[in-house]
């Protein structure tokens, strides 16, 4: 049971959601936008989160779409990981989402919720970073569409009252050869020790990581080393790992050294697969 | 805009019937089903989305009712184990001895029913993927797998 009360709103338009947020904020109710709600409910139950009102975005039509608009795949922020997996329009995203939590919870977790929650892993963002996706955001200041690589810096850098409406992915990335690997400490269903999404684009390899640091990331500096064909494969990998953009943690899941060991093995396998002659989708 | 500001009566469609329940906006669907509607088939286990004992179907899809606000369920079709009325999967659980203490059984059955509805031709891989959402501490996994397979195979033939 959640040990405190809050109000529940389910607006049917973007404008109504923003207006509701502003009114509740003025009333000092510390409103929160609500997607699948798995994190808000579980953290609320433990008193690790408090709010006076939630604004459920699941009735907003723009947040529910999953369709092609010209050369872009548009995915609304209220689309669930299961819907993405079942539609399989972006196989790398479908596969990454299918390894977050378990299958039943994937029926509840939304694209927007995974991107904007407080859990540090956010594995659904990795394919978006690799595919230079765009994010449509709405808030009190209006609507804006911005590259995810500009607004996702360790987490989504949203202003107060803003929420993600849609993700837009260029068609050209949907069929690029890719590899998704998730290594956990023990069970299949767990937070990642190391998750890597990699994609071959124009002859080069792009890679994004979760579990390696306290935030998911894509590093162009690491990619430069991974694609430096003047070096041996081992040198490419070691130089890339040395450029990891944050502290590699030691915790109950594994030590920093063990994570590096896992990264080396996975990157070796990924590069061999993506640079192999007969690579299609993994 | 649908809104719920305080404790009050809401109407839920459960097992094909419209039922009124007095709930808070912060109540979970699991709480409302058990404590307000007397439908105790969905079990409270971890209440953290890990064990799957509270699984029900919402619009045909398995959902962990401990991770759904009751307010979210308004306007949707909810099915609990009480609404199955002797479905083939229930008989299959009995025939295959797919339970011991039985606490996880309703959650497993609802998840299996969801799979049968949505993917009646499910491969072993898909079946395993779905079943990993539920935990049985008596470890009846082999028997549960046999039960769901027997229904999927029967549907196929």
Contacts between the chains, C-beta under 8 A, distances in Angstrom:
chain1	res1	chain2	res2	distance
A	1	B	27	7.4
A	1	B	28	7.3
A	1	B	31	6.0
A	1	B	47	8.0
A	2	B	26	4.4
A	2	B	27	7.5
A	2	B	28	7.2
A	4	B	26	6.8
A	5	B	6	7.8
A	5	B	7	8.0
A	5	B	24	5.9
A	5	B	25	7.1
A	5	B	26	5.4
A	6	B	25	6.1
A	6	B	26	5.3
A	7	B	3	7.1
A	7	B	4	7.1
A	7	B	5	4.7
A	7	B	6	7.8
A	7	B	25	5.8
A	8	B	3	6.5
A	8	B	4	4.5
A	8	B	5	7.7
A	8	B	25	4.0
A	8	B	26	8.0
A	8	B	69	6.5
A	8	B	71	4.2
A	9	B	1	6.3
A	9	B	2	7.7
A	9	B	3	4.7
A	10	B	1	6.2
A	10	B	2	4.3
A	10	B	3	6.9
A	10	B	71	7.6
A	10	B	72	7.9
A	11	B	1	4.7
A	12	B	1	6.0
A	16	B	1	5.8
A	20	B	1	7.4
A	36	B	67	7.9
A	37	B	67	6.9
A	37	B	68	7.1
A	37	B	69	6.2
A	37	B	72	6.9
A	38	B	49	5.9
A	38	B	67	4.8
A	41	B	28	6.6
A	41	B	66	7.5
A	41	B	67	5.3
A	41	B	68	7.7
A	41	B	69	6.9
A	42	B	48	5.3
A	42	B	49	6.1
A	42	B	67	6.7
A	44	B	26	7.4
A	45	B	47	6.5
A	45	B	48	7.4
A	54	B	69	7.8
A	56	B	71	7.8
A	56	B	72	6.5
A	58	B	72	7.5
A	59	B	1	7.9
A	59	B	2	7.3
A	82	B	61	7.3
A	98	B	129	7.5
A	101	B	49	7.2
A	102	B	52	7.8
A	102	B	132	5.6
A	102	B	133	4.1
A	103	B	62	8.0
A	103	B	129	5.4
A	103	B	130	5.0
A	103	B	132	6.6
A	103	B	133	4.8
A	104	B	52	6.2
A	104	B	55	6.2
A	104	B	62	4.8
A	104	B	63	6.7
A	104	B	64	5.6
A	104	B	111	6.4
A	104	B	130	7.7
A	104	B	133	3.8
A	104	B	134	7.7
A	105	B	49	5.4
A	105	B	64	6.4
A	105	B	67	6.9
A	105	B	133	7.1
A	107	B	61	4.9
A	107	B	62	6.4
A	107	B	63	5.8
A	108	B	63	6.2
A	108	B	64	7.3
A	108	B	67	6.0
A	108	B	68	6.8
A	188	B	132	6.6
A	189	B	132	5.9
